[in-house]
Amino acid sequence: QVQLVQSGAEVKKPGASVKVSCKASGYTFTNYAIHWVRQAPGQRLEWMGWINAGNDNTKYSQKFQDRVTITRDTSASTAYMELSSLRSQDTAVYYCARDVCSGTSCNHFDNWGLGTLVTVSS
Amino acid sequence: DIQMTQSPSSLSASVGDRVTITCRASQGISSWLAWYQQKPEKAPKSLIYAASTLHSGVPSRFSGSGSGTEFTLTISSLQPEDFGTYYCQQYNFYPLSFGGGTMVEIK
């Protein structure tokens, strides 16, 4: 079955960067896009961007365009989300989610990782 | 950016009740709408896409309808396991965006 296993919780200081991983299994990794969505405490879900795991194309939300980088390692079936210049407002649970469509991005999701808590605190 | 507004923000209902959640988009999104269920401290679960198509394995008591700017998620007969927060998401325009959520409590 499809599984997305994310890396563990992180605590970072303001101004630092964080890199979260999402290891996929149970399907052909390069056939689907992976999205990153975050949820700050008590807030709604917020989409950050996606990567086409097959051709390495990316699309980012303008809100995060200057600070986020999504990459993938096909040999490890793993996607990564790196967020830089962290501030306290970036404290959130970060989820990876698989796009429902094979070969393209349909921009909605069928399988989700369990989330990675990133805490930004001095 | 497309703003998604859900109502109510929370509700409490009894097992067997019919429950309806509304999601409104700030501009027309055709039928490019998905619904998710999230339980406390858990990842969201995908329920519906294209406004009315159930994901595989989702119970038939869940249904979705609507197009344009107004959508509904209906649970025809609420079950104890249906507690949680429900989110709508539009995927017609970037940035993809979610509603504020509707928390469903079982009385």
Boltz contact constraints between the chains, C-beta under 6 A:
constraints:
  - contact:
      token1: [A, 44]
      token2: [B, 98]
      max_distance: 6.0
  - contact:
      token1: [A, 44]
      token2: [B, 100]
      max_distance: 6.0
  - contact:
      token1: [A, 44]
      token2: [B, 101]
      max_distance: 6.0
  - contact:
      token1: [A, 45]
      token2: [B, 87]
      max_distance: 6.0
  - contact:
      token1: [A, 45]
      token2: [B, 98]
      max_distance: 6.0
  - contact:
      token1: [A, 47]
      token2: [B, 95]
      max_distance: 6.0
  - contact:
      token1: [A, 47]
      token2: [B, 96]
      max_distance: 6.0
  - contact:
      token1: [A, 61]
      token2: [B, 95]
      max_distance: 6.0
  - contact:
      token1: [A, 107]
      token2: [B, 91]
      max_distance: 6.0
  - contact:
      token1: [A, 107]
      token2: [B, 96]
      max_distance: 6.0
  - contact:
      token1: [A, 108]
      token2: [B, 34]
      max_distance: 6.0
  - contact:
      token1: [A, 108]
      token2: [B, 49]
      max_distance: 6.0
  - contact:
      token1: [A, 108]
      token2: [B, 91]
      max_distance: 6.0
  - contact:
      token1: [A, 109]
      token2: [B, 46]
      max_distance: 6.0
  - contact:
      token1: [A, 110]
      token2: [B, 46]
      max_distance: 6.0
  - contact:
      token1: [A, 112]
      token2: [B, 43]
      max_distance: 6.0
  - contact:
      token1: [A, 112]
      token2: [B, 44]
      max_distance: 6.0
  - contact:
      token1: [A, 114]
      token2: [B, 43]
      max_distance: 6.0
  - contact:
      token1: [A, 115]
      token2: [B, 43]
      max_distance: 6.0
